[in-house]
Amino acid sequence: MEQDLEQRVAELERRLTALERPDHESPRLGDGDFWALDGLKQQLAGVGEAGADGGVLFTGAVRLPTGERYEWQYGALTGALLEEEGEDGDGGAATADSLAALGHPVRLRLLREILGGRRTAAELAALDGVGTTGQIYHHLRQLTGTGWLHTTGRGRYEVPPARVVPLLVVLTAARP
């Protein structure tokens, strides 16, 4: 109970600090410094013709409010990303389903709350504005079915470790 209160106070302090920042802007790492891009270009040069059309890279070293740490990086060549079939040969349906699962404000909130430490359906149901228990389970099923969540038993949910940084990348990319 005391630890939960400490986590909630720490989260409130973090949010207050973000709100007090001029223009409510989050600090951005590496503004004007292309160290990651330069590294990607070196990697692309190393793959020869396959890298001629370029590629993308996303990476992160994250510590969640729960204290959990994740490090992840992934790169893909442009040609592979632009292929219509996709990796699983479904014409991109799995990708569309995965993105569609993130396309609902309640599901995004549930993911943020789970990353923040609320892991059980009961904890999530206690939140204001997320709907009925049945609606919450519907959203959790959508997120689980597309791989953004998995169950760890006894009604507990978590974002799989390999999806934490990609989820944060998607949230970053979707910001206006």
N, C-alpha and C positions, 0 to 999 in steps of 0.2 A: 504494500500500500504506500509506504513512504517513498520507495523507489519510483512508483508510478507518479506520485506528486512531484518528485524531483524532475522526472522526464517532462512532465507537463509544464512546469515552470521554465525549464530550459528551452522548450519549444516556444513558449510565449515570449521569452527574452529574445530568441532568434528572430521571431516574426516582428517584434517591436523594433529591433535594430534595423531590419530590412525596410520597415515603413519610414523610419527616420532618415534614411539615406536620401540625398537630393534626387528628385525626380523618381523616387521609388525604384531606381535601377539596381539590379544585382551587379556586383562586381564581375567583370569578365576577365578571365585568365588569358594572358598573352595578346591583348589588344595591340595590333601593330607589329607583332612579333610572330613570324611564321615558322617557328621551330618544328611544329608537327607537320606542316605542309612540306617543309624542306626534307624532313625524314621520309615522308611518303614519296616524294619525287626521287629520292635516292633508291628506295625500294623498287619503284617502278622501272627505273633505269636498269636495275639488276635482273629484271625478268624479260628484258629485250623487247621483241616485237609484241608480245602479249600485253605489255604495259604501255604501248604506243598511244592508245586512246585514253589513258589515264585510269584513275581509280579513286576510291574513297576510303577513308579511314575513320573509325571512331574508337575512342579509348577513354578510359576513366579509372580513377583511383578514388573510391567513395567510402566514407564512413557515415553510416546511417545514424539517426538519433538513438537507435537501440545499441549502438556501439559496434555493430557488425561492420566488417570491412570487406570490400570487394574491389578487385582489380581486373580489368578486362580490356582487350583490344580486338578489333576485327577490321580487316581490310578486304575489299573486293574490287575486282577489275570492272571498268565501266561496261565492257561488252557483256559480261555475265549478268550485270544488273538490268541491262536493257533487253535481254532475251525475253520474248513473250512467254515461253513455256515455264520459266522459273525452274528452280532446282527439283521440285517434285513432279514436274510434268503435268500440272493441273491447270495450266494457262493462267496462273497467278491467283487462283481462287483462295488458296491458303493465305497468301499475302493480304489479299483484300479482306478476308475474314479477320485476320489478326489486327489490321488497322481499324476495321469496323468495330471491333470489340473495345477499342480505345476511344471510339467516337461518341461516348455518352458521358456527360458530366458526372453522373453518380459513379460510374465505373472508374473514372479517373480519380475521384475522391477516395473511393475504396482502396485503390492501389496506393495512393499517397498515405492513407491511414495505416495500411498494412506495412508499408516501408517504415512508417513512424513508430510501429510497435503494437498497434491494435491488430491482433492476429486471429481472434475467434469471431465466429458469426455473432455471438452474443455481444461482444464489444462493438462490433460494427453496427448491429441493430440498435444500440443505445445512442448512436449519433443522430443529431437532428438533421432533417432534410434528405435522408437517404431512402425513404420509403418504408414500406411494410417489410416484415420478415420474408414473406414470399418474394417480394421484389428484389430484396437483397440477395436471396439465394439464386434468383434468375441471373442477376448481374455476376455473381460469383461463378456460376456455371459457364457463362459466356467467357469470362476471363480464364477459367480453368481449361475450357475446351480449346482455346487458342494458344495456350501455353504461357500466358502472362502470370498465371498463378498455379500452384499445386497445393494439394492438401497434405498436411503432415500428421493427420490423425486427430480424432476427438474434436472435429469441427474447427481445426486450426488451419490457417492459410498462410502461405508465404510466396513471395516472388522468387522463382528459382534463381539461384546465384548467377547463372549464365544470362539471365534476362534483366538483372538490376541495372547495369550500365546501359544496355540498349534501351530500356524503358526511359531512363533519364535523358538519353540522346533524343528519343522521339519527342519527349516533352519539351526539350530545348528547341528542337527544330520547328515545333508547332507554335512557338511563341510568336506573336505579331512583331 
